[in-house]
C-alpha cells in the first residue's frame, strides 16, 4: 500500500523534512534533478536539442539543476525562464548562479521565443504542486507552444497547470509523455484528467522524510498487497469460504447474473446461489452448473421465502441486470430488510434506491454501493460532469451521508467509507470498458465479503484484483478484444498463487 498525497499534504512533508528534521532543500533538489536528468537521457540522442522551461519558484530551480546535469552529460540544453525574477526563491537564485557560471544558455521567453520545430525534448519546470490559480495570458500561450511541439515532454513533479489536489486542468496544462515526481505520486496525476496529462509517472525517492498527515489523503494498492487476501486453510470445505447470493437478471436477460456468479466463484466463494426470474433458470443452470439457481415469479415473489434465503448467506450481491420494473424496488427493499450480512448493491439495485430513497433507512453498516459516474449522478441528483470533476468528494460525501462504503467506478475508481482516507485504484485498462465488467466486480467483492473481509477491505481488494484481471485479459487478447468473460478468466491468472 502506498500513499498518494495532494499538494497540501506534500507541502507538509517538505516542511517537516527541511524545517523540522534539517534536510537541506538543495540536497532534495539535487536528487530530484538527477531523477529528471535520468529520465531525459532515456530519450535524448546525440544531436538532439533540449529545452528546460522554468518558472522562478522551486520547481523552476529543479529544472535549472537538471539543465546543469544535462550539460555535464554532454548536451547543450537551452534554459528558458518565464516569470518575475524579483520573486525568485532562494533555491532558484542558487541554481541560477551555478548555471550562469557554467555558461549554460539561459534566456527569457520574450527574448528567445519558442517555435514548435525548435526542440526534440522539453522539460516542463514552470509550476509545481503549489500552483493555486489558472494559467492565463502569456503563461497559457507558452503552454500552448510547448504542447504544439513535436517533442518529448517531461514534467518535473507535476505537469504545469494541473491541480495537485484534484487533477483538474487550471486553464491550460502541459501534456507530457512522462512525469518525474518525487517521493510520492500526487493526487493530481492519479486522478483524471491529470493522469492523462502526466503520461508515464516515474516516482523517485529523493529523501523526504515521513510525517503524520492530517486531513484528506489517499492510498493505492500494489502487487504486495495481494498478501492481504484471506488465507485459505488446508482443512476446509465449501462452507469455509462462504455463501454468496446473487440477486440479478430480468426475464430472459441472465448475462449479468452469470457474470456476477461466475466471478464470485473464480474469486474463491464456496457456494454461489442465484435468485433470478424463473425464465432464466434453465439457461443459468447450463451456463454455470456449479451455482444453485432459484427462480421466482416477478409478479408474485414470496417475501418470507426471500428473507429465509437471504438470512442464510454470508454476502448478498444485488442489482445486476434486474431492470427498472416496479417489483424491483419491492424486491430490493425486502432483501435489505432481511439481510444480516454485507450487501453489495449494483446497477439496477442502485436505480431502485434512487427511485425509492426510503430504502436508505435499511443501509445501516452493511451496504456497499458500486455506482459508475452516471449512476452516482442519478443517486445524488447531480450532473454526471460534476460527479466526474469531484470523484473523491462525491464518494466520500455519499458514504458519510448513507453509511455505505462507496465504490465510485471510473478509469480511476475511488473507494470510500466516509473518512478522510480513501482509495484510488490504479490497476486495469481500457479493455475493461465492456458490458458485464461491472457485474463481475460486484461478484468479486461479494466473494471477498463471504470470506470474511470487511466492507472497506473487500471493496478495495475487489477493485484492485478486478483491474489486474482486466490487465491479464488484455495482455492475452489485446484491449480491443476483451469481454467480461475474459476478465473473469483473468482472475485465475491473478489469484493462482493465493
N, C-alpha and C positions, 0 to 999 in steps of 0.2 A: 504494500500500500504506500502510495506516495502523495505528498501534499501538493496542492496546486493553489498558491495564494494569489490574491488580487494585488493590485498596485499598492493599496494602502498597507496591507499586511507585509508586502515585501519591503516597503519603506521602514517598517518596524524592525524587520530582520537586519536591514542595512544599518540602522541607527544603533541597534544592540551590538552588532559586530564591531562597529567603528567607535562609537562613543562609550559603550559600557565595557567592552572587552579589549579595546585598544588595537584592533586590527587596522593597520594603516590603509586608508582608502586607496592610495596609489598601488598598494600590493594587490588588492582586489581588482583594481583596474588593469594592472599588468597581466594578471591571469585571464581576465576577460578578453583583453586584446589578443593574447596568444590563441585563445579559442577561436576568435573571429579570423585571425590570420590563417589558422589551420584549415578552417572551412573554405576560405577564399582560395587556398592553394589546391584544393580539390578540383577547382575549375580553371585556374589560370595556367596558361602555357606561354613559353617564350614568344614575345612579340605582341601579346595581348595588352590592351590598355585598360587600366582600372581607375576608378574614381572613388573617393571616400567623401560622402556628403555629410557634413557635420553641422549640428546646432552648436550653441555656446554653453550648453549645460554638461552634466557628467556623461550623458550618452554620447555627446559630441567628443568629449575627452577620450572616451573609449575608442571612438573612431580615429582620433589623432594618433593614439598609441598603436592601433592596428596598422595605420599607414606607415608609421615608423618601422614596424616589424616587417611589413611587406617590402619596404625599401631595403632593409637589411637582407631580405631573401632574394634580392636581385631584380625586383620590379621597380617601376617608377610611377607610383600612383599619383594622380592629381588629388589634392585636398581642396574641397570646395566648401566654403563656410557660408552659412546663412544665419543672420541674427546680429543683434547689437552686442559687440564685444565688450562694451561697458558693463554689460550684465553677465559676463562670463563667470563661471565658477572658479575657485582656486585651482581645482584639478585641471580644468581646461587651460588655464594660464600656464601651468607647469608643462603640460604636454605640448602646448603651442610653442613654448620656448625651446623645447627639445627639437621639434621637427624644423623649426626655423634655423637653429644652429646646424642642423644636418643638411640644410639646403633642399628640403623636400618642397616641391612646387605647391604653393598654397595661394588660393585666390578666393575672392568673394563672388557669389553668384552673379552680381551685377557686372563684375569685371570680366569673368570668363564665359559665362553663359553655358548652357548645356544643350547640345544637339543630339537627337536620337541616335545618330550613327557614330557618335564620338567614342563610346566606351563598350568594352566587351563584358565588363563586370562593374557593378556599382554596389558599394557598401552603404547602407542606409543607417546613418547615426544622427539623424536630425532630432528626433524626440524619443524619449524612453517611456518608462512606466508612469512618470509624473505628469504627463500631458493632461490638462484639465479643460481645454477649450477646443472648439472646432478649428480646423485648418482652413484659413481663408486667404484671399489676396495673393501675395507673392509666394507664400508657402504652398498654397493649393496649386499654383501654377508650376512650382518646382516639382511637386509630387506628380503632376500630370506629365511633365517632361521625363521624369525618371521612369514612369510606367510605360511611356511610349517607346522607350529604347529597346532595341533588340539585344538585350544584355541580361546576364545572370544578375539577379538582385538578392543581396544578403542583408537581413536586418540585424541590428545589434540590439539584443534583448527582446524587442517587440517591434513590429512594423510601425513606422511613424504614422500617426493618425488613427491607430487602434486603441480603444479604451481598454486599459489593463484590467478593469473590473468586470466589464460586460462583454467585451469582444465587438462592441459596436464601432462602426466607422464614424469618425468625428469629422464630418465634412468630406475630407479626402483621406486616402491612405495608400501607402506604398504596397504594391502587390509583389510579394517576394517568392523566390524559389526556395529559400531556406531562411530560417531564423535561428540565430545562436543566442540562447537565453541562459541565464546564469543561476546556478544552484537549484532552482525550481522552474518548471514551466509555469506560466502565468495564466490566470483565468482568461485573459484577453485573447490568448492563442488556443486555448482549449475549447472555447465557445465559438459558435458561428455568429457572424461571418468572419471573425478574427482568424479562425482556424484556416479558412480558405486563403486569406491574405498572407498568412505566415508561411505557407508551404511546408517543407520538411522542418520539423522543430528539433534542434540539437540542444540538449541540456548538458551544461558543463558545470562541474563543481569548481567554483573559483575561491572558496574559502570562507563564505559566510557561515556564521555560527547559528545553531538552532536556538530559538527562544519561544516562550509561550506567546501564543497569538490569541487575542480576544476578538470577538466579532465573527463575521462570516468567513468561512474557509471551506475549501473543497478538497476532496481526495479522489484518487482513482486506483484501480487495481492493475497489477501486472501478473505475469505467469506464476511468480512465487506465491501469490495469494490463493492459488488453487489448493494449496495445503489447508485452507480453511474449510474445504468441503467436509461434510460429516464422514467420520470413519465408518467403514462397513465391517462389522465384526465377522470373524470367520465362522463362528457358530451363530447361525441366523436362519430365519425363514421369511416367507413373503410378508408376514405381518410386521417383521422387524423394521422394514423400510417404508411402512406407512401406506395408507389407503387414500387415494385421490378420487374425488368425484368431479367429473367434468359435465357441467350442465350447458349444453351447446346444441346448435343446429336448429333449423326450422324444417317444416315439412318438405321433403325432397331435397334439402340442402344440408349435407352432412360433412362437407370437406373440413370446415372449421373444427368440428368435434373430433374428426380423425386426427388432424394435425396436433391439437392440444393434447389428446390422449396419448398419441404415439410419442410426443416429446416428453411427456411425463414419464412414460416407461423408459425411454432412452436416457433419462436423467437419473434413473435408479429407483423409481417408485415400485413398491412391492405389488400393489394391486391398483388397477385403474378401472373405475366404473364410469359409464357414460349414461347420462339421463338425457334423452332426446325424443322428439316426436316419433310415434310408433312407426310411421312410414320409413324411417331411416334405419330401423333395427337390422333388417337383412343385409343391407349394404355395409353397415359398420361391422357387423359380425364377420363379413367376408374380408373387409379391409384390415381389420385389426382383431383377429380372433382371440388374442390374449386378454382383451378388455371384456368386462361384464356389462352388457348393454341392457338398459332398462328403458322400455318405451312408455310414453304417456300420450294421452289424447288432449291436445291443447284446449279443447272446449269443455273438458270435464276432468282435469287432473285432480288428484286426491292430495290435499294439503297435509293431511295426517300421515299418509304414506311417505310423502316427500320429507316431512320432518323426521320420520323414523330412519330414512336412508341417510339424511344429512348428519344426524347425530352419531352415526357410526364411523364417520370419516375423520381423517387427520388433517385434510385440507380440501377445500372446495374451489374449483375454477368455474366461473360463471359468466356467460355472455357471448362468447364467440358464435357468430352466425345465427343468432336467435331471431333476428328481425325485430320489427317495432310494432307488432300486433299488440292489442290491449292486454292479452293474457300474460305477456312477458313481464309487465310491471308487477302483476299479481304473483307470478312465479318467483321473481327476484325477491320480492318482499317476503314471501313465505320462507324461502331459503335463508335469507338474512336473519329472520326472527328465530329460526330453528337452530342455526349454526352455533356450535360451541368451539369450533376450530377456526383457524385463519381462512379467510375467503378472498380470492383474487377476483376482482370484477373488471372485465374487459369488454370492449366493443359494444354490443347491443345491451349488455348489462349496464354500461355507463349511460347509454341513451335512456334506459329506464329510470335511472337515478336523476338524470337531467329533466325528464318529463314529470317525475314524481319526487320532488325534493324531500317529501316527508320520509322517504326511505333512509335519509341520512341519520335519522334517530337510531337506526339499528347498527350503525357502523361500529360504535364502541371502540375497542382497541384490537379489533380482529381483521379489519379490511385492508387490502392492498388494491389500489386502483392503477390501471395501466393505460391511460389515455395517450393517443397521439395528439399533435397540436390542435387539429380540428375538433377532436372530442373534448379537449380541455376548454377550448373556446365555447363549446356548447354547454359544458358543465358550469362555466363561470359567467356566461352571458357577455363575453368579450369578443373582440375581433381576433381572428387567428393570427394576423400580423402582429398584434400587440402581444399575444402569448409568445410568439416566436422571438420577439425582441427582449423578452423578460423571462426566459426559461427558468433560471433558478428561483427568482421571485415568485413566479407562478406556481411552481411545485411546492415551495416552502409555505406559501400562504394557504394553499389548498389543504396541505397536510395539517397545518395549525388549526384551520377552521373546522376540519371534519374529524380529526383523529386518525385518518387513514395514512398509510405510507403511500406516497405518490410516486409513481414511475412515469415520468413525462417523456414520451418517446419522440426522438428526432435523430438526426445524424449524430448528435451528441446527446444521449439520453441522460436526464437528471433524475436522481432518486433522493427523496427527502422524507424524513419523519417529522418535520416541523421545527427541528433545531437549527442552529446556525451552521452546523456541519452537514454538508451534503456531498453526494457522489456524482461525478461526471464519468460517463462511460466512454472509453477511448478505443474499445475493440469494435470490430465489424467493418463493413464496407458497403458500397452502393449496390452490390449484388443482392443485398438483403431487402432492397426495395421491391418486394414481390408479394403477391397475395398469399396470405397464410402465415407470413413470418411472425406477425404479432400473436397469432393463435398459438404458435409454437412456443413463444416466450411465456405466455400465460401457463402453459403446461409445465415448462421448466421450473418456473417459480413455485407452482403447486407441488411438484415432486420434492423440491428442497424444503418447503414448509412441512410436508409429511414426514420428512427425515428428521425434523426437529429443529431446523434453523429458525431464528427469529424472523419477524416480518422484514426488518431492515436488511439483515444479513442475507436472507433468501432472495430479496429483490435485487440487491447489489450483485450477488454472485450469479443470479439468474441472468441479469442483463449482460454481465461480463462473458459468461460461457456461451450465451446465445450469440454474441458478437464473434467470439473465437470460432464457433461452429460455422458461422457465415464465412469467415475468412478461410476456413478449411475447405468449404464447398467451392469458393471462388478460386482457390489455388488449384483445385482439381478440374474445374469446369470452365473457368473464366467468369467474370462478373455478369456478363450478359445472359449466361445460360442458367444461372442459379434459380431454383424453385424452392418452395418451402420444404418439400420433402428432402431436398439435398441438404438444407440447413440441419434438419433433424438427423440425417445420417452423419453429418459432420460432428454431431455430439459424440459419436463413438470414437472419432479420432481425438477429440479434445479430452475425453474423460477416461480413455482406456487405461491410463496409468494410475487412476484414482478410484 
